[in-house]
Structures are given as C-alpha cells and as structure tokens.
C-alpha cells in the first residue's frame, strides 16, 4: 500500500514491539493511540498542472532577399539587435538605384517606340496590300469588259469589210459584163470606185477603228497597271502581319511592360531599403556595406517577437491530459506570461522521448530573449467547487483507492473514487461527504479501526 504522493514510509517489523521502561511503576502499552494529521473534507478548486521546460522560439521569421542587382549602401543592424516594425535594416546605394530607374524608363520608351513603329509599318503595308487587292479586282473586271468590247468591234469591223469586199466583187463582175460607153457602164464604174473608197475610208469603218484604238489603249493601260498592282501585292503579301503575329507582338509588348513595371517596383522598394515588417530580433546579417549583391541574395533574417511560442516535449504519460486550447503560464527571465496550447504534434520525432507541444504567448514583449529555456505550467484540467482532500491522505494500489475517516477516535477505512488531482489536492467523486475528517500518518500506514489521536 502507498499514498498517492509517494512519500517514503517507515516499515514496521512484524509483531508488537513493547518498550520496557519503568515510568512511575507502570508500562507503556503498544496499543496507545497513533498521532495523525487530519483534514476536513471541503469544497474548493482543483487544478491539474503539468510542469515542463521549453525553448523560447518565434512562430514567424522572415529572411529578406535583394530584389535587385545593386550595391549595398549601409547595414544598420547587427545580429542580436532588437528592431521595431518599420526600421530600415539595410539600405542600397541611392545613386545607383536612381541610375537603374532611369535605364528602365529609357528601355520602356524604346520598346514602346519599337512596338508603335512595327504597328505603323504594318498599317502602311496592310494599306498597300488592300489597295492592290481592291485595284486588281477592278482591273480584272475592266480588262474583261474592254477585251469583250474590243473583240466585239473587231468582229464587226471584219464583217463590215467582208461585206464591202463581197459587194465590190459583184460590182466588178457586173462591170465586166457591161458595154463600155453606156450609162450602165459608167454607173457601175462609179459604184466600183465608191466601194473601193468605202472599204478604206467609210465613216463607220473609221469610227469603229477609232473605238478599237481607244479600247486597245485602255487595255494596255489596265494591263500595265495590273502588272504594277500584282507586283505591289506580291511585295506586301508576306510583309503584312498575321493575326497570330500581331497577337505575339502585343503579348511581347505586354510582357515587356510587366517586366519593366516589376523592375521599377523592385527598384522603388529597394530605394526605401530593407524595412522590418514586424518587431523582432535580427538573427543573421549577410549584407556588407559597399558590396555588390545579385538579385535573390539573402541579406538579413528577422525573427518576430510578436508571435512567440514555447516548444515543449511532453512524455507519453502526461500527453493524454494535454489538449489544444488549454491555458498555460510561462516564466521567462523571471517574468511570467500567459499562453495557450496551440499545437500538439501528431507524431513523435525519431529518437524523441516525448511528443512535441507548442504554447503560444498571449502578450509577448520586447524583453523576451529568443533561445532561452523557460518553465511552462499547463493547466490540463480545472474543477471548481468540488469536494477535495490532500493527496497525502489518499492510499491505494492497482485495485483500489481509499482513505481513513476519523470516527469516534478511530480510523475507519473508506474506499473512494478520485478525479482531477495535482501535487497537493485530489477531487473526490464518491466515497466522502463534505465535513468528513480524513486522517493519515506520514510515517506509518494506519489500519482499519485503529485508535488515533488527531494532532491539533
């Protein structure tokens, strides 16, 4: 048997020890009442507190990188410095930043000019190509119309001359049969001369020939102009930007604008320097004054003091009583803080004895030093207005838990059921009533029904 506080007991040898001493002619009896401590069962609070050591760490850290290729102007902090939100940690050479900003401005202007020039050239070439296509359509129709008119008049002229030639042959035949000197002969002779003249110089033939000449001139002009437009079309056809090429040119322009805007934004930010985004401790400084750094180079690392956690390792026996949301008190550098269990790991690290637990401080301040070891007390259970007794009074083994109740100067054994307990008190769920007096002796274990004397 043992009490729940695991105090060392004095083992009494079996049998009754009688000390023989003559005191006034009498013997002291081994059955004298045992002196006991007592406690009156009352209602009160019982908090189960788990104490464990932990390390002070930050929940938030930021490594600041250079967003530009530039020269470091000044480094304003050292490792271990405390800084406030808004403090400039590292600055860049402002003259160099201004120079690079001007270059970005000129580059943007040049790229805008190149894009506008390409679009203007395309507009001009597209206009020439459209002109050629429109004119070729008109010219082809005109050539077809002129050619048809020319062919029609040519046929008419040929037919007219054939008719006159046939008429002349008939007149010649009649003239050959007529008697010279007669009026018939003279008339036929005159008709032959008129026919020969008409074949060459009749008004209809002359007008038709004139029209044919005009049509031939128009045809020659149209064909020449068509050749010019055909050449213009061929020269511009491949030079006109396709829809895909224009989309690509537009995308290239937008990409260039985005890159330029990004570079300008980074340069403008760099001009303000590396600024702390929160209160914290500078843990690493990689930047050196006057050095040239490339984009992406880490410059300084800042650990937040606004989001402080305690990292703990809780053993497998105590972890069953720890839950997220439980309150805790934390002592750091002789100062107490309040916190809350914010995370319980769902696995143990390889080789670790316990389970990782994190406690987040409610109101950290700038007195906290990162990396220190701190004592954490987690309130894993809290009961108010419950029956409670000292842990010293409770005895038990694997089968039962019991106490001795003072009754008519004797210690009476009573089995009990306990709930939440801490290092001093335990909650009594059943077996005792308010006002009962429990007794115990730190040196020896009582027995059921033994005589006891309550210490005052």
C-alpha positions in Angstrom: 0.0 0.0 0.0 1.1 3.6 -0.6 -0.1 7.1 -0.5 -0.6 8.9 -3.8 2.1 11.4 -3.1 4.7 8.6 -3.0 6.2 9.6 0.3 8.7 7.2 1.9 7.1 5.0 4.6 8.8 3.7 7.6 8.4 -0.1 7.5 7.3 -1.5 10.8 8.6 -5.0 11.6 6.0 -7.7 12.1 4.8 -8.2 15.7 4.2 -5.9 18.6 7.1 -4.0 19.9 6.9 -3.4 23.6 9.4 -1.0 25.2 10.1 -1.8 28.8 10.6 1.3 30.7 9.7 1.9 34.3 7.9 5.1 34.5 6.2 5.6 37.8 5.9 1.9 38.2 3.8 1.4 35.0 4.4 0.0 31.5 3.7 2.0 28.2 1.2 0.0 26.1 1.8 -0.8 22.4 -1.8 -0.1 21.8 -1.6 3.6 22.6 -3.5 5.9 20.0 -1.5 6.9 16.9 -0.9 10.5 16.3 -2.4 11.5 12.9 -2.7 14.5 10.7 -6.3 15.5 9.7 -8.2 17.4 7.1 -11.9 18.3 7.0 -13.4 17.5 3.6 -14.5 20.8 1.9 -15.3 22.2 -1.4 -12.8 24.1 -3.5 -10.9 24.3 -6.7 -8.6 21.6 -8.1 -6.3 22.4 -11.0 -4.2 19.8 -12.7 -0.9 21.5 -13.6 1.7 20.0 -15.9 5.2 21.5 -15.5 7.6 21.1 -18.3 10.6 23.1 -19.6 10.5 24.5 -23.1 12.5 26.7 -25.5 11.6 30.2 -26.5 11.2 30.4 -30.3 9.4 32.6 -32.8 6.5 31.5 -34.8 7.3 33.9 -37.6 10.6 34.7 -39.2 11.5 36.5 -42.4 14.6 36.3 -44.5 14.9 39.4 -46.6 16.4 39.0 -50.1 17.7 41.6 -52.5 15.2 42.1 -55.3 17.7 44.0 -57.5 21.3 43.7 -58.7 22.7 46.7 -56.7 25.3 48.0 -54.3 24.7 47.9 -50.6 24.7 51.4 -49.1 24.6 50.8 -45.4 23.9 47.9 -42.9 22.1 49.4 -39.9 21.8 46.3 -37.6 23.9 43.5 -36.1 22.9 40.0 -35.1 21.0 40.0 -31.8 19.6 43.6 -32.3 16.0 44.2 -31.4 14.2 46.3 -34.1 10.8 47.8 -34.4 8.4 47.4 -37.3 9.3 50.0 -40.0 13.0 50.2 -39.0 15.4 50.2 -42.0 17.7 47.2 -41.7 19.8 47.6 -44.9 19.9 50.4 -47.5 21.1 50.4 -51.1 23.2 53.0 -52.9 20.6 55.6 -53.9 22.6 57.0 -56.9 22.9 53.5 -58.4 19.2 52.9 -57.8 18.3 56.2 -59.5 20.6 55.3 -62.4 18.9 51.9 -62.9 15.4 53.6 -62.7 16.4 55.9 -65.5 17.6 53.0 -67.6 14.3 51.2 -67.0 12.5 54.3 -68.1 14.6 54.6 -71.3 14.2 50.9 -72.0 10.4 51.2 -71.7 10.3 54.2 -74.1 12.5 52.3 -76.6 10.3 49.2 -76.5 7.1 51.3 -76.8 8.7 53.1 -79.8 9.6 49.8 -81.4 6.1 48.4 -81.0 4.5 51.6 -82.3 6.9 51.6 -85.3 6.1 48.0 -86.1 2.4 48.7 -85.9 2.7 51.8 -88.1 4.7 49.9 -90.7 2.2 47.1 -90.7 -0.6 49.6 -91.1 1.1 51.1 -94.1 1.9 47.7 -95.7 -1.6 46.5 -95.0 -3.0 49.6 -96.7 -0.8 49.0 -99.8 -1.8 45.3 -99.8 -5.5 46.2 -99.5 -5.1 48.8 -102.3 -3.5 46.2 -104.6 -6.3 43.6 -103.9 -9.0 46.2 -104.5 -7.4 47.6 -107.7 -6.7 44.1 -109.0 -10.3 43.1 -108.6 -11.4 46.3 -110.5 -8.7 46.0 -113.1 -9.6 42.4 -113.9 -13.1 43.4 -114.5 -12.2 46.4 -116.6 -9.8 44.3 -118.7 -12.5 41.7 -119.2 -15.0 44.4 -120.2 -12.6 46.2 -122.5 -11.4 43.0 -124.1 -15.0 41.9 -124.8 -15.8 45.3 -126.3 -12.6 45.2 -128.4 -13.4 41.7 -129.6 -17.0 42.7 -130.5 -15.9 45.8 -132.5 -13.1 43.8 -134.2 -15.6 41.3 -135.4 -18.0 44.0 -136.5 -15.2 45.7 -138.5 -14.0 42.5 -140.1 -17.6 41.6 -141.1 -18.2 45.2 -142.4 -15.1 44.9 -144.7 -16.0 41.5 -145.8 -19.4 42.7 -146.9 -17.9 45.7 -148.7 -15.4 43.4 -150.4 -18.1 41.0 -151.5 -20.1 43.9 -152.8 -17.1 45.2 -154.7 -16.5 41.8 -156.3 -20.1 41.8 -157.5 -19.8 45.2 -159.0 -16.5 44.2 -160.7 -18.3 41.2 -162.2 -21.2 43.4 -163.5 -18.8 46.0 -164.8 -17.0 43.3 -166.8 -20.3 42.3 -168.5 -21.5 45.9 -169.2 -20.9 47.7 -172.5 -18.3 50.5 -172.2 -19.6 53.9 -173.0 -23.1 53.2 -171.8 -24.7 54.9 -168.9 -24.9 51.5 -167.1 -21.2 51.0 -167.5 -20.5 54.5 -166.2 -22.7 53.9 -163.2 -21.1 50.6 -162.4 -17.7 52.1 -162.8 -18.7 54.9 -160.3 -20.1 52.3 -157.9 -16.8 50.3 -158.1 -14.8 53.4 -157.2 -17.2 54.3 -154.3 -17.0 50.7 -153.0 -13.2 50.7 -153.0 -13.2 54.0 -151.1 -15.7 52.8 -148.6 -13.6 49.7 -147.8 -10.9 52.1 -146.6 -12.5 55.4 -145.6 -16.1 55.0 -144.8 -17.2 56.9 -141.7 -18.4 53.7 -140.0 -15.1 51.9 -140.5 -13.1 55.0 -139.4 -15.2 55.4 -136.2 -15.1 51.8 -135.5 -11.3 51.8 -135.9 -11.1 54.8 -133.6 -13.1 53.0 -131.0 -10.8 49.9 -131.4 -7.8 52.1 -130.9 -9.2 53.6 -127.7 -10.1 50.1 -126.4 -6.6 48.9 -127.2 -5.1 51.9 -125.3 -7.3 51.2 -122.3 -6.4 47.6 -122.3 -2.7 48.3 -122.5 -3.0 50.8 -119.6 -5.1 48.4 -117.5 -2.7 45.5 -118.1 0.3 47.7 -117.2 -1.5 48.9 -114.0 -2.4 45.3 -113.2 1.2 44.3 -113.5 2.1 47.1 -111.1 -0.6 46.1 -108.6 0.4 42.4 -108.9 3.9 43.3 -108.0 2.7 45.5 -105.1 0.5 42.7 -103.8 3.4 40.2 -104.0 5.7 42.6 -102.2 3.3 43.3 -99.4 1.5 39.9 -99.0 4.2 38.3 -96.9 5.1 41.6 -95.0 1.6 42.0 -93.6 1.4 40.8 -90.0 -0.9 37.8 -89.5 -3.4 37.8 -86.6 -1.0 35.4 -84.8 2.0 37.7 -85.4 0.1 40.7 -84.1 -1.0 38.8 -81.0 2.6 37.7 -80.4 3.7 41.3 -80.8 1.1 42.5 -78.4 2.0 39.8 -75.9 5.7 40.7 -76.2 4.8 44.4 -75.5 2.6 43.5 -72.5 5.3 41.1 -71.2 7.9 43.9 -71.6 5.6 46.3 -69.8 5.0 43.9 -66.9 8.8 43.2 -66.6 9.6 46.9 -66.6 6.8 47.6 -64.1 8.1 44.8 -61.9 11.7 46.0 -62.1 10.6 49.6 -61.4 8.6 48.5 -58.4 11.5 46.5 -57.1 13.9 49.4 -57.6 11.4 51.8 -55.9 11.2 49.3 -53.0 15.0 49.0 -52.9 15.3 52.8 -52.7 13.4 52.6 -49.4 15.8 49.9 -48.1 15.1 46.6 -46.4 12.4 47.5 -43.9 11.3 45.4 -40.9 7.8 44.1 -41.3 7.3 43.4 -37.6 9.0 43.8 -34.2 11.8 41.2 -33.8 15.3 40.1 -33.2 17.9 40.2 -36.0 19.3 36.6 -36.1 21.6 36.7 -39.2 23.2 39.5 -41.2 24.7 38.6 -44.5 25.0 42.0 -46.1 28.2 44.1 -46.0 28.4 47.7 -46.8 29.7 48.6 -50.2 29.4 45.1 -51.6 27.5 44.4 -54.9 24.7 41.9 -54.5 22.8 39.9 -57.1 19.0 39.7 -57.1 18.0 36.9 -54.8 20.9 37.3 -52.4 19.8 36.9 -48.7 20.7 40.0 -46.7 19.2 39.7 -43.2 16.9 37.4 -41.2 14.5 38.7 -38.6 12.7 36.6 -36.0 9.4 38.0 -34.8 8.9 38.9 -31.1 5.2 39.4 -31.8 4.5 35.7 -32.3 6.4 33.8 -29.7 6.0 30.1 -29.0 7.4 27.7 -26.4 8.4 24.4 -27.9 8.0 21.6 -25.4 8.4 17.8 -25.3 5.7 16.1 -23.2 6.1 12.4 -22.2 3.7 9.7 -23.2 2.1 9.6 -19.7 1.3 13.3 -19.5 0.4 14.0 -23.1 -3.0 12.2 -22.6 -4.0 15.2 -20.4 -2.8 17.9 -22.8 -5.2 19.4 -25.4 -5.1 22.4 -27.7 -6.7 25.5 -26.2 -5.6 24.8 -22.7 -4.2 27.7 -20.8 -0.6 28.0 -19.5 1.7 30.2 -17.6 5.3 30.7 -18.8 8.2 32.1 -16.8 10.9 33.7 -18.9 13.8 35.6 -17.4 12.0 35.8 -14.0 8.8 37.3 -15.7 5.5 35.5 -16.0 3.5 35.4 -19.2 0.2 33.8 -20.1 -0.2 31.4 -23.1 -2.3 28.9 -24.8 -1.6 25.4 -26.1 -1.7 26.0 -29.8 -0.4 22.8 -31.4 0.2 19.1 -30.5 2.3 17.1 -32.9 0.5 14.0 -34.3 3.8 12.1 -34.3 7.0 11.9 -32.3 10.3 12.7 -33.8 12.6 9.8 -34.4 14.6 9.2 -31.3 12.5 11.6 -29.2 11.1 10.6 -25.8 8.1 12.8 -25.8 5.5 14.5 -28.1 6.1 18.0 -29.4 3.8 20.6 -28.0 3.7 24.3 -28.8 2.4 27.1 -26.4 1.7 30.5 -28.0 2.2 33.5 -25.7 -0.8 35.8 -25.4 1.1 39.1 -25.0 4.8 38.8 -25.7 7.0 41.9 -25.2 10.5 43.1 -26.2 12.1 41.8 -23.0 11.9 38.2 -24.4 15.2 36.6 -25.4 14.9 34.0 -28.1 16.5 30.7 -27.5 16.2 30.8 -23.7 14.8 27.8 -21.7 11.6 28.6 -19.9 9.4 26.8 -17.4 5.9 26.2 -18.6 2.9 25.3 -16.5 -0.1 23.9 -18.4 -3.5 23.8 -16.7 -4.7 20.5 -18.2 -7.8 20.4 -16.1 -9.7 22.8 -13.8 -12.5 21.9 -11.4 -14.4 24.5 -9.3 -16.4 23.9 -6.2 -15.7 20.2 -5.9 -15.0 18.0 -2.8 -11.3 17.8 -2.3 -8.8 16.3 0.1 -5.0 16.4 0.4 -3.1 13.9 -1.8 -1.2 12.9 1.4 -4.4 11.3 2.8 -5.1 9.0 -0.1 -3.8 5.4 0.0 -4.1 2.9 -2.8 -2.9 0.2 -5.1 -3.8 -1.1 -8.5 -7.1 -2.4 -7.2 -8.5 0.4 -5.0 -8.0 3.9 -3.6 -9.1 4.6 -0.1 -8.7 7.0 2.9 -9.2 6.7 6.7 -12.0 8.7 8.1 -11.9 9.8 11.8 -14.9 8.3 13.6 -15.1 8.2 17.5 -11.4 8.4 17.9 -10.8 5.6 15.4 -9.5 5.5 11.8 -12.2 3.9 9.6 -11.1 2.8 6.1 -13.4 4.1 3.2 -12.9 3.4 -0.5 -13.1 6.4 -2.7 -13.1 7.5 -6.3 -11.0 10.4 -7.2 -10.9 12.7 -10.3 -8.6 15.5 -11.1 -5.6 15.8 -8.9 -2.5 17.9 -8.7 0.6 17.8 -6.5 -1.4 18.9 -3.4 -5.1 18.0 -3.8 -7.4 15.5 -5.4 -11.0 15.8 -6.4 -13.3 13.3 -4.6 -16.0 11.9 -6.9 -17.5 9.5 -4.5 -17.0 7.9 -1.0 -16.8 11.0 1.1 -19.1 13.9 2.1 -18.4 17.5 2.9 -17.4 17.8 6.6 -15.9 14.3 6.9 -12.5 14.2 8.6 -9.8 12.2 6.8 -6.6 11.3 8.8 -3.2 9.9 8.0 0.3 9.4 9.4 3.3 10.2 7.2 5.5 7.7 8.9 3.3 4.6 9.2 0.2 3.3 7.4 -2.9 3.2 9.5 -5.2 0.1 9.8 -8.9 -0.1 9.7 -10.3 0.6 13.2 -7.1 1.6 14.9 -7.1 4.2 17.6 -5.9 7.6 16.5 -5.3 10.9 18.1 -5.7 14.0 15.9 -2.9 16.5 16.1 -4.0 19.9 16.9 
